[in-house]
Amino acid sequence: MKTQADPVKKVRDPVCGMRFKPDKAASIVEYRGRTIFFCADACRRQFEADPKRYVNDDESPE
């Protein structure tokens, strides 16, 4: 019997909305106890300029 491997959960870049596997992240930032993954350094820089624009503190982390 063939078993299927557990699919890796994808993460979402909060700046551009792109979904990707965490191991493919170009940048990772810790923000207020959350690990946030970015598809590109440009998205990370945009996030760091105004993180409250991209993260709703009322939401639970993905």
VMD Tcl script that draws the C-alpha trace (Angstrom):
set ca {
  {0.00 0.00 0.00}
  {1.34 3.41 -0.97}
  {1.22 6.12 1.71}
  {1.09 9.78 0.93}
  {3.48 12.13 2.76}
  {1.95 14.91 4.83}
  {1.71 18.00 2.67}
  {3.63 20.98 4.05}
  {1.32 23.79 5.03}
  {1.89 26.90 2.95}
  {2.33 30.33 4.48}
  {1.15 33.67 3.12}
  {3.34 36.71 2.60}
  {1.33 39.50 4.32}
  {2.53 42.15 1.87}
  {1.81 40.63 -1.53}
  {-0.41 37.69 -0.52}
  {1.71 35.04 -2.23}
  {1.43 31.53 -0.76}
  {4.53 29.34 -0.57}
  {6.22 26.66 1.51}
  {8.06 28.09 4.54}
  {11.36 26.52 3.45}
  {11.24 28.64 0.28}
  {11.01 31.97 2.16}
  {13.43 34.69 1.08}
  {13.17 36.36 4.50}
  {11.73 35.59 7.92}
  {10.91 38.12 10.65}
  {9.74 37.68 14.23}
  {7.05 40.24 15.01}
  {5.18 40.38 18.33}
  {5.64 36.66 18.95}
  {4.80 35.63 15.40}
  {7.05 34.23 12.72}
  {6.32 35.98 9.45}
  {7.58 34.63 6.13}
  {8.25 36.70 3.02}
  {8.60 35.63 -0.61}
  {11.12 38.42 -1.31}
  {13.35 40.85 0.57}
  {11.38 43.72 -0.96}
  {8.21 42.48 0.79}
  {10.10 42.21 4.09}
  {11.38 45.78 3.76}
  {7.88 47.06 2.98}
  {6.52 45.19 6.01}
  {9.23 46.53 8.32}
  {8.43 50.10 7.24}
  {4.83 49.75 8.54}
  {4.09 46.35 10.15}
  {0.72 47.40 11.59}
  {-0.54 47.89 8.05}
  {-0.06 44.17 7.35}
  {-0.72 42.43 10.67}
  {-3.99 42.62 12.52}
  {-3.10 42.14 16.20}
  {-6.60 40.75 16.82}
  {-5.98 37.80 14.47}
  {-4.35 34.61 15.60}
  {-1.16 33.73 13.72}
  {-1.46 31.49 10.67}
}
mol new
graphics top color blue
foreach p $ca { graphics top sphere $p radius 0.5 }
foreach p [lrange $ca 0 end-1] q [lrange $ca 1 end] { graphics top cylinder $p $q radius 0.2 }
display resetview
